[in-house]
Amino acid sequence: MSNLKILGWDKKTKTLYRYIKEGDIFAFQIKIDLFGFGRILAKNPLGVSAEIFDIFESNPDDFLRNKDFDKMTTLFITILDAHSLFQEKLDTEWRIIAKDADYDNPYADVYTSINPIMKVMHNPDFSKKIEITKEEAVSTIKQFPWKDEFPRHHYHILELLIKCKPELFTLPLLNFMGFEKFISDTLSKSKK
């Protein structure tokens, strides 16, 4: 990442969809003192494909210090509704905190999402697809729910984080930006 431009959390509260670029690094607020992070992989007809990193910080600007962004561990790759998350702010705070003009997407040839109705898998920008059976699609999505091809909102990401990182959601559920009941209900369902 030789051309990383650090914006920080307070620089831009909104980013219009047309200005979101491949390689943009973002932060999202899970609770008052907990932030998650990710990177835009590509735009596609549903929004943007993004990787969610397996790192969480109490301050979004701490994430930008002394990190090798090319060696971050990815928790999952999914499709985000970029318009509602970054531009309209319908759920909670999602912000672009850094831009990398030289980003080279390592997932360009990897099938990262599945449309079970159309029976196809797509790469992040949907420029490549491969046909699969409906059974394969349903089975894969059951195992890896983040691959289901639809634009996700904040609560969808919380649901995926509950599956992948339940330790982030300790009781009592306080300060989760108004999502306490949703998280509680989702945790209850996941224990059944």
Secondary structure, 3 states (H helix, E strand, C coil): CCCEEECCCCCCCCCCHHHCCCCCEEEEEEECCEEEEEEEEEEECCEEEEEEEEEEECCHHHHHCCCCHHHCCEEEEEEECHHHHHHHCCCCCEEEEEEECCCCCCCCCCCCEEECCCCEEECCCCCCEEECCHHHHHHHHHHCHHHECCCECHHHHHHHHHHHCHHHCCCCCCCCCCCHHHHHHHHHHHCC
